[in-house]
């Protein structure tokens, strides 16, 4: 099972939330939501961010593994099964998208700040 799908399910269950609840909050059917947790639907970063918001966790928590160790940090790809490599690559894509999102947010905030400063002058 995909790490992200597994963690979404684990977090949902730890909060005693049903698939039906999350599906209704996402505006999809329970069957469509079930495909997310069973890794039969590829999630966009925006959809993951939406799920994280509903579950009140950071997007980063979807990427955490309980089997995390120091050797994994030194060479994160060696020794991984194909499904794990896919998870790793998906994690990298998510983090890159998250960095880009934060960069755009920072630019927007700086523009707002510049506007306020220029109005005071």
N, C-alpha and C positions, 0 to 999 in steps of 0.2 A: 504494500500500500504506500502511496505517496506520503511523504512526511507532512506536507501541508494539509492534505485531506485528513490524515490521521490526527493532527493537532487540532484542526477545526472541530472534529468530532469529539475529541477528548475535552476540549475547553467547553464546548456546548453542554456535554454531559455533566461536567463538573459544576456547571451553573444551573443544573436541573432544567434545562430548556429543551423543548421538543423540536424535532425537525419541522413540524407544522408551524411552530411559532416563527422560527427563522425564515422559513419559506414565505410566510405571510408578510414579514417585515421587508423581505427582499422583493416582494411582488411576483413570486414565482410559485409553481406548484410544489407540493411536498415531494413528488416524484423527481422533479427537476433538482430540488435541493438534495435529495438522496444521492443523485448522480455526482454532486459535488463531493460529498463525504466518501463516496466509493471511488473517487478519482476517475470518473467516466466523463467529466466535464473539465475542460481546461479553463482555469480562472484568470481573468484579467487582473491587473494590479488594482484597478478601481473597484472591482467586485470584491477582491480580498480586503481592501481598505473598508468597504461597506460592511462586510461581515465582521471585521475586527471592531468596527464602531458599535455594531449591535451587541457583540459579545463583551464590549468594554475592555478590550486588550489592545496592545500595540501590534502592528503588523509583524513586528519582529518575533513575537511569541509564536506565530505560525511556523517560523523557520527554526525554532529551537529543537534540538534533539536531546533526549535523556541520555544518550550514549556519547555525549560530547566529551572529548579529552584532548590533552596537549598534542599528541601525535597528529590528530586530525587538523590542528591549526598549522603545523609545519608543512604537511603535504596533503591537502584536503581531498585530492582526487585519487591518489594511488590506493589500490586495494578496494575500491568501491565497486559494487555490482552495477550493472547497467541502469537499473531503476534508481539506485542511489546517485549515479552520475547525472541522471536526468533531474533528480531533485536538486542536486548541487547547481546545475546549470540554470534551473528555474529560479533558485534562490538568488543567484547572481543577477539574473534579469530583473527580478523583483526589487532587489536592492538598488540597481541602477535606475529603475523607474522611480523609486522612492527618493533617491538623491536628486533626480531631475525635478520631481514634484516640489521638493523642499527648495531647490534653487529658484524655481519660478515663484514660489511663495515669498522668498526673501526679496526678489526683485520687485514684486508687487508691493511689499511692505515698505521698501526703500522709496518707491515712487510715491506712495501715500505720505510718507514722512517728508519728502522733498516738497510736495504740494502744501502741506501744513506750514512748513517753514517759510516757503515763498509767500504764502498768504499773510503771514505775520510781518513780513518786511515791507 
